[in-house]
């Protein structure tokens, strides 16, 4: 521009604007979208967070598994603790009976009867029940037949119990040894 034009423009109040022309689309685009490098860095940070969370969850799972195995081991090891505590009283009674220097047959018998009551009580408290199946139908899950005998009872009925069986929580601990009635021929 020449000087006269500038003077004329200044008189009219039309001064030229010397601001740089900015592409509005480019400015908006660069302000809202981070660069690829920045996006990659953010994704790497997110991946590192997820990996760390995964490692922590895996370690926690291992700790839970290890604690559960320890609990099971302790349960097996000390499962008999309650029952053993009950049997200590029976042992104490037997030792006390043997410690008496002069006993009569009657005092010895009454001591044994009391000790048996303690033992039966300990069994009942721990769901250990005696099975005396005389007159019942033979059950191979609860009885072990030693032999068969002639009898007036129905065939396969328990006639004689040679040794009591025991159940613990309704599961056979030891089957009863029995003699069973023969079928009539």
BAGU-401290 format. One record per residue: residue number from 1; residue in one letter; x, y, z of N, C-alpha, C, CB in turn. Coordinates in steps of 0.02 Angstrom, whole numbers. Glycine has a CB too. Layout:
<tinus>
+-----+------+--------+---------+--------+---------+----------+--------+--------+---------+--------+---------+----------+--------+
:  nr : rest : n_east : n_north :   n_up : ca_east : ca_north :  ca_up : c_east : c_north :   c_up : cb_east : cb_north :  cb_up :
+-----+------+--------+---------+--------+---------+----------+--------+--------+---------+--------+---------+----------+--------+
: NUM :    A :      X :       Y :      Z :       X :        Y :      Z :      X :       Y :      Z :       X :        Y :      Z :
...
+-----+------+--------+---------+--------+---------+----------+--------+--------+---------+--------+---------+----------+--------+
</tinus>
This chain:
<tinus>
+-----+------+--------+---------+--------+---------+----------+--------+--------+---------+--------+---------+----------+--------+
:  nr : rest : n_east : n_north :   n_up : ca_east : ca_north :  ca_up : c_east : c_north :   c_up : cb_east : cb_north :  cb_up :
+-----+------+--------+---------+--------+---------+----------+--------+--------+---------+--------+---------+----------+--------+
:   1 :    X :     41 :     -59 :      0 :       0 :        0 :      0 :     44 :      62 :      0 :     -47 :        0 :     60 :
:   2 :    X :     17 :     110 :    -29 :      54 :      174 :    -31 :     34 :     217 :     26 :      43 :      210 :    -97 :
:   3 :    X :     73 :     271 :     38 :      59 :      315 :     93 :     -7 :     350 :     85 :     113 :      366 :    101 :
:   4 :    X :    -25 :     372 :     27 :     -89 :      406 :     22 :   -146 :     359 :     39 :     -98 :      434 :    -47 :
:   5 :    X :   -142 :     297 :     22 :    -197 :      251 :     37 :   -201 :     241 :    112 :    -187 :      184 :      1 :
:   6 :    X :   -145 :     237 :    144 :    -144 :      227 :    216 :   -172 :     288 :    250 :     -74 :      212 :    241 :
:   7 :    X :   -155 :     345 :    227 :    -181 :      405 :    258 :   -255 :     409 :    247 :    -147 :      467 :    230 :
:   8 :    X :   -277 :     391 :    188 :    -348 :      393 :    173 :   -385 :     343 :    216 :    -361 :      380 :     99 :
:   9 :    X :   -357 :     286 :    225 :    -389 :      235 :    266 :   -391 :     257 :    338 :    -353 :      167 :    259 :
:  10 :    X :   -337 :     292 :    361 :    -338 :      314 :    430 :   -388 :     369 :    440 :    -270 :      338 :    451 :
:  11 :    X :   -401 :     408 :    389 :    -452 :      460 :    398 :   -521 :     429 :    400 :    -448 :      511 :    341 :
:  12 :    X :   -532 :     380 :    364 :    -597 :      348 :    363 :   -606 :     303 :    424 :    -607 :      308 :    298 :
:  13 :    X :   -552 :     289 :    457 :    -557 :      245 :    514 :   -553 :     172 :    495 :    -622 :      257 :    551 :
:  14 :    X :   -533 :     162 :    434 :    -525 :       93 :    411 :   -452 :      74 :    413 :    -554 :       83 :    339 :
:  15 :    X :   -427 :      59 :    468 :    -358 :       39 :    473 :   -353 :     -34 :    455 :    -330 :       53 :    543 :
:  16 :    X :   -301 :     -52 :    420 :    -295 :     -123 :    402 :   -280 :    -165 :    464 :    -240 :     -132 :    349 :
:  17 :    X :   -307 :    -221 :    467 :    -297 :     -267 :    522 :   -241 :    -314 :    503 :    -362 :     -307 :    539 :
:  18 :    X :   -190 :    -315 :    544 :    -132 :     -357 :    529 :   -131 :    -420 :    573 :     -67 :     -317 :    540 :
:  19 :    X :   -187 :    -447 :    589 :    -190 :     -509 :    628 :   -180 :    -568 :    582 :    -257 :     -516 :    667 :
:  20 :    X :   -147 :    -619 :    606 :    -137 :     -677 :    562 :   -203 :    -714 :    552 :     -85 :     -724 :    591 :
:  21 :    X :   -213 :    -738 :    495 :    -273 :     -776 :    478 :   -260 :    -848 :    499 :    -291 :     -770 :    402 :
:  22 :    X :   -304 :    -873 :    543 :    -296 :     -941 :    569 :   -351 :    -984 :    541 :    -296 :     -943 :    646 :
:  23 :    X :   -332 :   -1041 :    519 :    -381 :    -1088 :    492 :   -421 :   -1115 :    551 :    -347 :    -1146 :    450 :
:  24 :    X :   -484 :   -1098 :    556 :    -526 :    -1118 :    613 :   -533 :   -1193 :    618 :    -595 :    -1086 :    606 :
:  25 :    X :   -537 :   -1226 :    564 :    -545 :    -1299 :    564 :   -482 :   -1332 :    593 :    -559 :    -1326 :    493 :
:  26 :    X :   -424 :   -1309 :    574 :    -362 :    -1338 :    598 :   -354 :   -1327 :    673 :    -301 :    -1309 :    560 :
:  27 :    X :   -374 :   -1267 :    697 :    -367 :    -1251 :    768 :   -413 :   -1295 :    810 :    -384 :    -1176 :    781 :
:  28 :    X :   -475 :   -1304 :    789 :    -522 :    -1345 :    826 :   -499 :   -1418 :    826 :    -593 :    -1339 :    795 :
:  29 :    X :   -475 :   -1440 :    770 :    -453 :    -1510 :    763 :   -393 :   -1524 :    808 :    -436 :    -1525 :    690 :
:  30 :    X :   -345 :   -1481 :    811 :    -286 :    -1493 :    852 :   -300 :   -1485 :    926 :    -230 :    -1447 :    831 :
:  31 :    X :   -348 :   -1445 :    945 :    -363 :    -1436 :   1016 :   -402 :   -1495 :   1044 :    -403 :    -1372 :   1026 :
:  32 :    X :   -444 :   -1528 :   1007 :    -486 :    -1582 :   1033 :   -454 :   -1650 :   1028 :    -551 :    -1582 :    997 :
:  33 :    X :   -413 :   -1663 :    980 :    -383 :    -1729 :    972 :   -309 :   -1725 :    992 :    -390 :    -1754 :    900 :
:  34 :    X :   -290 :   -1769 :   1041 :    -219 :    -1770 :   1058 :   -180 :   -1804 :   1003 :    -208 :    -1806 :   1126 :
:  35 :    X :   -117 :   -1794 :   1004 :     -74 :    -1824 :    953 :    -73 :   -1900 :    961 :      -2 :    -1795 :    956 :
:  36 :    X :    -52 :   -1934 :    911 :     -48 :    -2007 :    914 :     -1 :   -2029 :    969 :     -26 :    -2036 :    845 :
:  37 :    X :     54 :   -1993 :    977 :     102 :    -2010 :   1030 :     69 :   -2004 :   1099 :     164 :    -1965 :   1026 :
:  38 :    X :     30 :   -1951 :   1107 :      -5 :    -1941 :   1171 :    -57 :   -1995 :   1183 :     -38 :    -1871 :   1173 :
:  39 :    X :    -94 :   -2013 :   1131 :    -143 :    -2067 :   1137 :   -108 :   -2132 :   1154 :    -183 :    -2075 :   1071 :
:  40 :    X :    -52 :   -2146 :   1122 :     -14 :    -2208 :   1135 :     11 :   -2209 :   1208 :      45 :    -2214 :   1086 :
:  41 :    X :     35 :   -2152 :   1232 :      59 :    -2148 :   1301 :      3 :   -2161 :   1351 :      91 :    -2079 :   1315 :
:  42 :    X :    -56 :   -2132 :   1337 :    -114 :    -2143 :   1381 :   -135 :   -2216 :   1380 :    -173 :    -2098 :   1359 :
:  43 :    X :   -135 :   -2248 :   1323 :    -153 :    -2318 :   1318 :   -102 :   -2362 :   1354 :    -158 :    -2340 :   1245 :
:  44 :    X :    -37 :   -2344 :   1349 :      13 :    -2381 :   1386 :      2 :   -2375 :   1462 :      84 :    -2357 :   1368 :
:  45 :    X :    -15 :   -2316 :   1485 :     -29 :    -2306 :   1557 :    -89 :   -2348 :   1580 :     -42 :    -2231 :   1572 :
:  46 :    X :   -141 :   -2348 :   1538 :    -200 :    -2387 :   1554 :   -184 :   -2461 :   1555 :    -256 :    -2372 :   1503 :
:  47 :    X :   -144 :   -2485 :   1507 :    -124 :    -2555 :   1505 :    -83 :   -2573 :   1566 :     -84 :    -2570 :   1441 :
:  48 :    X :    -39 :   -2528 :   1588 :       2 :    -2541 :   1648 :    -43 :   -2545 :   1710 :      55 :    -2485 :   1656 :
:  49 :    X :    -94 :   -2502 :   1714 :    -142 :    -2505 :   1770 :   -178 :   -2571 :   1771 :    -192 :    -2447 :   1766 :
:  50 :    X :   -202 :   -2592 :   1713 :    -239 :    -2656 :   1709 :   -194 :   -2715 :   1726 :    -269 :    -2664 :   1639 :
:  51 :    X :   -132 :   -2713 :   1703 :     -85 :    -2767 :   1718 :    -71 :   -2769 :   1793 :     -18 :    -2757 :   1679 :
:  52 :    X :    -63 :   -2712 :   1824 :     -51 :    -2709 :   1896 :   -112 :   -2736 :   1934 :     -37 :    -2636 :   1918 :
:  53 :    X :   -172 :   -2717 :   1912 :    -233 :    -2742 :   1945 :   -238 :   -2818 :   1936 :    -296 :    -2707 :   1916 :
:  54 :    X :   -221 :   -2843 :   1878 :    -223 :    -2915 :   1865 :   -173 :   -2952 :   1910 :    -207 :    -2930 :   1791 :
:  55 :    X :   -112 :   -2925 :   1917 :     -63 :    -2957 :   1961 :    -87 :   -2958 :   2033 :       4 :    -2919 :   1957 :
:  56 :    X :   -116 :   -2904 :   2056 :    -142 :    -2902 :   2125 :   -199 :   -2953 :   2135 :    -167 :    -2831 :   2142 :
:  57 :    X :   -244 :   -2958 :   2086 :    -299 :    -3006 :   2090 :   -273 :   -3077 :   2090 :    -349 :    -2996 :   2032 :
:  58 :    X :   -222 :   -3090 :   2049 :    -192 :    -3156 :   2046 :   -160 :   -3174 :   2113 :    -141 :    -3161 :   1989 :
:  59 :    X :   -124 :   -3126 :   2142 :     -91 :    -3138 :   2207 :   -143 :   -3150 :   2261 :     -46 :    -3078 :   2226 :
:  60 :    X :   -197 :   -3112 :   2259 :    -251 :    -3121 :   2309 :   -283 :   -3190 :   2302 :    -304 :    -3067 :   2301 :
:  61 :    X :   -293 :   -3212 :   2240 :    -321 :    -3279 :   2228 :   -275 :   -3333 :   2256 :    -333 :    -3290 :   2154 :
:  62 :    X :   -209 :   -3325 :   2245 :    -161 :    -3373 :   2272 :   -162 :   -3373 :   2348 :     -90 :    -3356 :   2246 :
:  63 :    X :   -167 :   -3314 :   2378 :    -170 :    -3310 :   2452 :   -232 :   -3344 :   2478 :    -169 :    -3236 :   2474 :
:  64 :    X :   -288 :   -3335 :   2446 :    -350 :    -3367 :   2468 :   -344 :   -3443 :   2462 :    -411 :    -3342 :   2426 :
:  65 :    X :   -316 :   -3467 :   2406 :    -307 :    -3539 :   2397 :   -261 :   -3568 :   2450 :    -279 :    -3553 :   2326 :
:  66 :    X :   -206 :   -3533 :   2465 :    -158 :    -3556 :   2515 :   -190 :   -3558 :   2585 :     -95 :    -3511 :   2516 :
:  67 :    X :   -228 :   -3505 :   2602 :    -262 :    -3504 :   2667 :   -313 :   -3559 :   2673 :    -296 :    -3436 :   2678 :
:  68 :    X :   -349 :   -3573 :   2619 :    -399 :    -3627 :   2620 :   -365 :   -3694 :   2630 :    -439 :    -3627 :   2554 :
:  69 :    X :   -308 :   -3706 :   2597 :    -272 :    -3768 :   2607 :   -247 :   -3775 :   2679 :    -213 :    -3773 :   2558 :
:  70 :    X :   -224 :   -3720 :   2708 :    -202 :    -3722 :   2778 :   -260 :   -3737 :   2824 :    -169 :    -3655 :   2798 :
:  71 :    X :   -318 :   -3707 :   2811 :    -378 :    -3720 :   2852 :   -399 :   -3793 :   2847 :    -436 :    -3674 :   2830 :
:  72 :    X :   -397 :   -3821 :   2787 :    -415 :    -3892 :   2778 :   -366 :   -3936 :   2815 :    -417 :    -3910 :   2703 :
:  73 :    X :   -303 :   -3920 :   2810 :    -252 :    -3959 :   2844 :   -262 :   -3957 :   2920 :    -181 :    -3933 :   2827 :
:  74 :    X :   -277 :   -3898 :   2946 :    -289 :    -3892 :   3019 :   -353 :   -3929 :   3038 :    -295 :    -3818 :   3039 :
:  75 :    X :   -404 :   -3927 :   2997 :    -466 :    -3963 :   3012 :   -454 :   -4038 :   3015 :    -519 :    -3947 :   2959 :
:  76 :    X :   -414 :   -4064 :   2969 :    -398 :    -4136 :   2971 :   -357 :   -4153 :   3032 :    -360 :    -4156 :   2907 :
:  77 :    X :   -309 :   -4110 :   3047 :    -263 :    -4123 :   3102 :   -298 :   -4121 :   3170 :    -206 :    -4073 :   3100 :
:  78 :    X :   -344 :   -4074 :   3178 :    -375 :    -4065 :   3243 :   -449 :   -4086 :   3245 :    -370 :    -3993 :   3263 :
:  79 :    X :   -471 :   -4125 :   3197 :    -541 :    -4146 :   3194 :   -560 :   -4188 :   3255 :    -554 :    -4186 :   3131 :
:  80 :    X :   -514 :   -4225 :   3281 :    -528 :    -4271 :   3336 :   -519 :   -4237 :   3404 :    -482 :    -4331 :   3331 :
:  81 :    X :   -502 :   -4173 :   3404 :    -486 :    -4138 :   3466 :   -544 :   -4140 :   3517 :    -469 :    -4065 :   3451 :
:  82 :    X :   -605 :   -4126 :   3495 :    -662 :    -4126 :   3540 :   -673 :   -4195 :   3570 :    -726 :    -4102 :   3503 :
:  83 :    X :   -671 :   -4246 :   3527 :    -681 :    -4314 :   3550 :   -626 :   -4336 :   3598 :    -684 :    -4361 :   3489 :
:  84 :    X :   -565 :   -4318 :   3582 :    -508 :    -4335 :   3625 :   -517 :   -4302 :   3694 :    -441 :    -4313 :   3593 :
:  85 :    X :   -542 :   -4242 :   3696 :    -554 :    -4209 :   3760 :   -604 :   -4246 :   3802 :    -579 :    -4138 :   3748 :
:  86 :    X :   -655 :   -4274 :   3770 :    -706 :    -4313 :   3805 :   -676 :   -4379 :   3832 :    -766 :    -4328 :   3759 :
:  87 :    X :   -631 :   -4408 :   3794 :    -600 :    -4472 :   3815 :   -551 :   -4463 :   3872 :    -565 :    -4504 :   3756 :
:  88 :    X :   -525 :   -4404 :   3883 :    -478 :    -4393 :   3938 :   -510 :   -4408 :   4005 :    -452 :    -4321 :   3937 :
:  89 :    X :   -573 :   -4392 :   4013 :    -608 :    -4407 :   4076 :   -613 :   -4482 :   4087 :    -679 :    -4375 :   4076 :
:  90 :    X :   -624 :   -4519 :   4034 :    -628 :    -4592 :   4038 :   -560 :   -4620 :   4060 :    -650 :    -4624 :   3970 :
:  91 :    X :   -507 :   -4596 :   4030 :    -440 :    -4619 :   4048 :   -424 :   -4602 :   4121 :    -387 :    -4587 :   4002 :
:  92 :    X :   -442 :   -4542 :   4142 :    -431 :    -4523 :   4212 :   -466 :   -4570 :   4260 :    -454 :    -4451 :   4225 :
:  93 :    X :   -527 :   -4589 :   4243 :    -565 :    -4635 :   4286 :   -532 :   -4704 :   4288 :    -637 :    -4642 :   4261 :
:  94 :    X :   -508 :   -4729 :   4231 :    -475 :    -4794 :   4230 :   -410 :   -4792 :   4271 :    -460 :    -4815 :   4158 :
:  95 :    X :   -372 :   -4739 :   4264 :    -309 :    -4733 :   4303 :   -323 :   -4728 :   4377 :    -269 :    -4672 :   4279 :
:  96 :    X :   -376 :   -4692 :   4396 :    -394 :    -4685 :   4467 :   -415 :   -4753 :   4495 :    -451 :    -4634 :   4476 :
:  97 :    X :   -450 :   -4793 :   4455 :    -472 :    -4859 :   4478 :   -412 :   -4905 :   4490 :    -520 :    -4891 :   4427 :
:  98 :    X :   -363 :   -4900 :   4446 :    -304 :    -4942 :   4454 :   -258 :   -4918 :   4511 :    -265 :    -4943 :   4388 :
:  99 :    X :   -264 :   -4856 :   4531 :    -222 :    -4828 :   4583 :   -245 :   -4849 :   4653 :    -221 :    -4753 :   4578 :
: 100 :    X :   -306 :   -4871 :   4660 :    -331 :    -4892 :   4726 :   -297 :   -4957 :   4745 :    -410 :    -4900 :   4726 :
: 101 :    X :   -263 :   -4959 :   4803 :    -224 :    -5019 :   4821 :   -267 :   -5080 :   4837 :    -180 :    -5004 :   4880 :
: 102 :    X :   -319 :   -5072 :   4874 :    -360 :    -5129 :   4894 :   -431 :   -5118 :   4870 :    -358 :    -5141 :   4971 :
: 103 :    X :   -452 :   -5160 :   4823 :    -519 :    -5153 :   4796 :   -558 :   -5217 :   4806 :    -516 :    -5135 :   4721 :
: 104 :    X :   -622 :   -5207 :   4815 :    -666 :    -5265 :   4815 :   -693 :   -5273 :   4745 :    -723 :    -5258 :   4868 :
: 105 :    X :   -721 :   -5330 :   4732 :    -750 :    -5343 :   4666 :   -807 :   -5295 :   4653 :    -774 :    -5416 :   4660 :
: 106 :    X :   -847 :   -5282 :   4706 :    -904 :    -5237 :   4697 :   -882 :   -5165 :   4683 :    -948 :    -5238 :   4760 :
: 107 :    X :   -832 :   -5141 :   4718 :    -809 :    -5072 :   4706 :   -777 :   -5067 :   4636 :    -758 :    -5050 :   4760 :
: 108 :    X :   -740 :   -5119 :   4617 :    -710 :    -5119 :   4551 :   -763 :   -5119 :   4496 :    -663 :    -5180 :   4543 :
: 109 :    X :   -815 :   -5161 :   4507 :    -869 :    -5165 :   4458 :   -906 :   -5099 :   4453 :    -918 :    -5222 :   4477 :
: 110 :    X :   -921 :   -5067 :   4508 :    -957 :    -5003 :   4506 :   -914 :   -4950 :   4472 :    -978 :    -4981 :   4577 :
: 111 :    X :   -848 :   -4951 :   4484 :    -803 :    -4903 :   4450 :   -802 :   -4914 :   4375 :    -733 :    -4910 :   4478 :
: 112 :    X :   -801 :   -4977 :   4354 :    -802 :    -4992 :   4282 :   -868 :   -4970 :   4252 :    -790 :    -5067 :   4270 :
: 113 :    X :   -923 :   -4980 :   4287 :    -989 :    -4958 :   4261 :   -991 :   -4882 :   4253 :   -1045 :    -4982 :   4308 :
: 114 :    X :   -965 :   -4846 :   4302 :    -964 :    -4773 :   4296 :   -919 :   -4750 :   4238 :    -939 :    -4741 :   4362 :
: 115 :    X :   -863 :   -4784 :   4229 :    -818 :    -4768 :   4174 :   -852 :   -4782 :   4107 :    -752 :    -4807 :   4179 :
: 116 :    X :   -889 :   -4837 :   4103 :    -926 :    -4853 :   4042 :   -978 :   -4800 :   4027 :    -959 :    -4922 :   4048 :
: 117 :    X :  -1011 :   -4775 :   4079 :   -1060 :    -4720 :   4069 :  -1026 :   -4658 :   4041 :   -1096 :    -4703 :   4136 :
: 118 :    X :   -966 :   -4642 :   4066 :    -928 :    -4585 :   4040 :   -911 :   -4596 :   3966 :    -863 :    -4574 :   4080 :
: 119 :    X :   -891 :   -4657 :   3949 :    -874 :    -4673 :   3880 :   -935 :   -4668 :   3834 :    -843 :    -4743 :   3876 :
: 120 :    X :   -991 :   -4695 :   3856 :   -1052 :    -4692 :   3817 :  -1073 :   -4619 :   3807 :   -1110 :    -4732 :   3851 :
: 121 :    X :  -1067 :   -4579 :   3860 :   -1083 :    -4508 :   3855 :  -1038 :   -4472 :   3804 :   -1076 :    -4474 :   3924 :
: 122 :    X :   -973 :   -4488 :   3806 :    -926 :    -4459 :   3757 :   -945 :   -4479 :   3686 :    -854 :    -4480 :   3773 :
: 123 :    X :   -964 :   -4542 :   3677 :    -986 :    -4565 :   3611 :  -1048 :   -4527 :   3587 :   -1000 :    -4640 :   3613 :
: 124 :    X :  -1097 :   -4519 :   3631 :   -1159 :    -4486 :   3613 :  -1147 :   -4412 :   3595 :   -1211 :    -4491 :   3670 :
: 125 :    X :  -1105 :   -4379 :   3633 :   -1090 :    -4308 :   3620 :  -1057 :   -4299 :   3552 :   -1045 :    -4280 :   3674 :
: 126 :    X :  -1024 :   -4350 :   3528 :    -988 :    -4346 :   3464 :  -1021 :   -4386 :   3408 :    -917 :    -4369 :   3473 :
: 127 :    X :  -1086 :   -4401 :   3416 :   -1127 :    -4435 :   3366 :  -1098 :   -4504 :   3347 :   -1132 :    -4392 :   3303 :
: 128 :    X :  -1070 :   -4539 :   3395 :   -1044 :    -4606 :   3385 :  -1093 :   -4654 :   3418 :    -971 :    -4614 :   3413 :
: 129 :    X :  -1132 :   -4691 :   3378 :   -1185 :    -4732 :   3404 :  -1172 :   -4806 :   3393 :   -1252 :    -4713 :   3372 :
: 130 :    X :  -1188 :   -4846 :   3443 :   -1180 :    -4919 :   3438 :  -1238 :   -4948 :   3398 :   -1177 :    -4952 :   3509 :
: 131 :    X :  -1223 :   -5000 :   3359 :   -1274 :    -5035 :   3319 :  -1279 :   -5106 :   3345 :   -1256 :    -5034 :   3241 :
: 132 :    X :  -1338 :   -5123 :   3371 :   -1352 :    -5190 :   3396 :  -1413 :   -5215 :   3357 :   -1365 :    -5192 :   3474 :
: 133 :    X :  -1403 :   -5247 :   3299 :   -1457 :    -5261 :   3252 :  -1495 :   -5327 :   3261 :   -1431 :    -5259 :   3185 :
: 134 :    X :  -1499 :   -5354 :   3321 :   -1534 :    -5418 :   3330 :  -1606 :   -5410 :   3307 :   -1531 :    -5442 :   3404 :
: 135 :    X :  -1629 :   -5456 :   3263 :   -1697 :    -5455 :   3239 :  -1707 :   -5413 :   3176 :   -1743 :    -5431 :   3292 :
: 136 :    X :  -1658 :   -5374 :   3157 :   -1664 :    -5332 :   3097 :  -1645 :   -5372 :   3035 :   -1619 :    -5269 :   3103 :
: 137 :    X :  -1668 :   -5347 :   2978 :   -1649 :    -5376 :   2914 :  -1574 :   -5362 :   2902 :   -1693 :    -5347 :   2855 :
: 138 :    X :  -1539 :   -5410 :   2874 :   -1468 :    -5402 :   2861 :  -1456 :   -5345 :   2811 :   -1438 :    -5468 :   2833 :
: 139 :    X :  -1412 :   -5298 :   2829 :   -1394 :    -5242 :   2786 :  -1318 :   -5242 :   2776 :   -1419 :    -5173 :   2816 :
: 140 :    X :  -1294 :   -5258 :   2717 :   -1221 :    -5263 :   2707 :  -1184 :   -5197 :   2718 :   -1207 :    -5288 :   2637 :
: 141 :    X :  -1220 :   -5142 :   2719 :   -1189 :    -5077 :   2733 :  -1176 :   -5067 :   2807 :   -1232 :    -5021 :   2706 :
: 142 :    X :  -1214 :   -5102 :   2849 :   -1208 :    -5093 :   2922 :  -1185 :   -5156 :   2958 :   -1273 :    -5070 :   2951 :
: 143 :    X :  -1190 :   -5213 :   2924 :   -1175 :    -5278 :   2956 :  -1125 :   -5317 :   2915 :   -1240 :    -5319 :   2966 :
: 144 :    X :  -1088 :   -5360 :   2950 :   -1043 :    -5407 :   2916 :  -1061 :   -5477 :   2941 :    -967 :    -5390 :   2931 :
: 145 :    X :  -1086 :   -5517 :   2894 :   -1108 :    -5584 :   2912 :  -1047 :   -5629 :   2919 :   -1158 :    -5613 :   2860 :
: 146 :    X :  -1045 :   -5664 :   2977 :    -991 :    -5711 :   2990 :  -1013 :   -5782 :   2970 :    -970 :    -5709 :   3064 :
: 147 :    X :  -1077 :   -5794 :   2977 :   -1103 :    -5860 :   2960 :  -1179 :   -5860 :   2959 :   -1078 :    -5913 :   3009 :
: 148 :    X :  -1207 :   -5918 :   2940 :   -1279 :    -5926 :   2939 :  -1298 :   -5983 :   2985 :   -1305 :    -5939 :   2866 :
: 149 :    X :  -1354 :   -5975 :   3019 :   -1377 :    -6026 :   3066 :  -1450 :   -6042 :   3052 :   -1367 :    -6003 :   3140 :
: 150 :    X :  -1470 :   -6103 :   3071 :   -1541 :    -6121 :   3066 :  -1578 :   -6082 :   3120 :   -1552 :    -6199 :   3074 :
: 151 :    X :  -1636 :   -6055 :   3101 :   -1674 :    -6015 :   3148 :  -1747 :   -6014 :   3128 :   -1646 :    -5944 :   3154 :
: 152 :    X :  -1789 :   -5999 :   3176 :   -1860 :    -5991 :   3163 :  -1875 :   -5923 :   3132 :   -1901 :    -6000 :   3228 :
: 153 :    X :  -1827 :   -5878 :   3134 :   -1837 :    -5811 :   3106 :  -1836 :   -5813 :   3030 :   -1783 :    -5763 :   3132 :
: 154 :    X :  -1859 :   -5759 :   3001 :   -1860 :    -5752 :   2928 :  -1789 :   -5754 :   2901 :   -1896 :    -5686 :   2907 :
: 155 :    X :  -1781 :   -5779 :   2841 :   -1714 :    -5784 :   2810 :  -1682 :   -5715 :   2804 :   -1720 :    -5817 :   2740 :
: 156 :    X :  -1615 :   -5714 :   2812 :   -1575 :    -5653 :   2808 :  -1592 :   -5603 :   2863 :   -1585 :    -5620 :   2741 :
: 157 :    X :  -1613 :   -5629 :   2920 :   -1625 :    -5587 :   2979 :  -1567 :   -5599 :   3027 :   -1694 :    -5603 :   3013 :
: 158 :    X :  -1545 :   -5546 :   3060 :   -1490 :    -5552 :   3108 :  -1515 :   -5590 :   3169 :   -1463 :    -5482 :   3128 :
: 159 :    X :  -1480 :   -5646 :   3185 :   -1499 :    -5688 :   3241 :  -1456 :   -5672 :   3302 :   -1492 :    -5763 :   3221 :
: 160 :    X :  -1390 :   -5666 :   3290 :   -1344 :    -5655 :   3345 :  -1295 :   -5601 :   3326 :   -1306 :    -5720 :   3363 :
: 161 :    X :  -1278 :   -5558 :   3374 :   -1227 :    -5506 :   3364 :  -1164 :   -5528 :   3402 :   -1252 :    -5435 :   3387 :
: 162 :    X :  -1110 :   -5540 :   3365 :   -1047 :    -5560 :   3396 :  -1007 :   -5499 :   3419 :   -1006 :    -5602 :   3348 :
: 163 :    X :  -1013 :   -5444 :   3382 :    -979 :    -5382 :   3400 :  -1022 :   -5324 :   3375 :    -907 :    -5380 :   3369 :
: 164 :    X :  -1035 :   -5276 :   3419 :   -1076 :    -5218 :   3399 :  -1041 :   -5178 :   3344 :   -1089 :    -5172 :   3460 :
: 165 :    X :  -1082 :   -5148 :   3303 :   -1056 :    -5102 :   3253 :  -1064 :   -5031 :   3278 :   -1092 :    -5112 :   3184 :
: 166 :    X :  -1033 :   -4985 :   3243 :   -1038 :    -4914 :   3263 :  -1049 :   -4870 :   3203 :    -975 :    -4892 :   3301 :
: 167 :    X :  -1091 :   -4820 :   3213 :   -1104 :    -4769 :   3162 :  -1078 :   -4703 :   3188 :   -1181 :    -4764 :   3145 :
: 168 :    X :  -1050 :   -4664 :   3145 :   -1030 :    -4596 :   3164 :  -1066 :   -4549 :   3115 :    -951 :    -4585 :   3161 :
: 169 :    X :  -1111 :   -4508 :   3144 :   -1152 :    -4463 :   3103 :  -1188 :   -4502 :   3048 :   -1109 :    -4407 :   3073 :
: 170 :    X :  -1218 :   -4558 :   3066 :   -1257 :    -4601 :   3021 :  -1216 :   -4634 :   2966 :   -1313 :    -4561 :   2990 :
: 171 :    X :  -1151 :   -4636 :   2973 :   -1107 :    -4669 :   2926 :  -1072 :   -4726 :   2963 :   -1054 :    -4619 :   2895 :
: 172 :    X :  -1068 :   -4784 :   2931 :   -1040 :    -4843 :   2965 :   -966 :   -4832 :   2978 :   -1051 :    -4906 :   2923 :
: 173 :    X :   -949 :   -4836 :   3042 :    -879 :    -4833 :   3063 :   -850 :   -4904 :   3065 :    -871 :    -4797 :   3131 :
: 174 :    X :   -889 :   -4948 :   3096 :    -871 :    -5019 :   3099 :   -935 :   -5059 :   3093 :    -832 :    -5036 :   3165 :
: 175 :    X :   -939 :   -5106 :   3045 :   -1000 :    -5146 :   3039 :  -1005 :   -5196 :   3097 :   -1000 :    -5184 :   2971 :
: 176 :    X :  -1067 :   -5213 :   3114 :   -1078 :    -5262 :   3167 :  -1064 :   -5332 :   3139 :   -1152 :    -5258 :   3194 :
: 177 :    X :  -1029 :   -5372 :   3178 :   -1017 :    -5442 :   3159 :  -1077 :   -5483 :   3181 :    -950 :    -5470 :   3190 :
: 178 :    X :  -1111 :   -5515 :   3134 :   -1174 :    -5548 :   3149 :  -1179 :   -5619 :   3120 :   -1232 :    -5506 :   3123 :
: 179 :    X :  -1225 :   -5656 :   3149 :   -1245 :    -5721 :   3121 :  -1315 :   -5709 :   3093 :   -1244 :    -5779 :   3176 :
: 180 :    X :  -1328 :   -5737 :   3034 :   -1389 :    -5725 :   2998 :  -1429 :   -5790 :   2992 :   -1374 :    -5694 :   2928 :
: 181 :    X :  -1496 :   -5784 :   2992 :   -1540 :    -5843 :   2985 :  -1535 :   -5870 :   2914 :   -1614 :    -5825 :   3003 :
: 182 :    X :  -1530 :   -5938 :   2910 :   -1529 :    -5971 :   2844 :  -1599 :   -5970 :   2815 :   -1502 :    -6044 :   2850 :
: 183 :    X :  -1602 :   -5971 :   2747 :   -1668 :    -5980 :   2717 :  -1692 :   -6051 :   2730 :   -1665 :    -5964 :   2642 :
: 184 :    X :  -1756 :   -6059 :   2742 :   -1785 :    -6126 :   2755 :  -1788 :   -6163 :   2689 :   -1856 :    -6121 :   2788 :
: 185 :    X :  -1763 :   -6225 :   2691 :   -1762 :    -6263 :   2627 :  -1815 :   -6315 :   2625 :   -1695 :    -6294 :   2616 :
+-----+------+--------+---------+--------+---------+----------+--------+--------+---------+--------+---------+----------+--------+
</tinus>
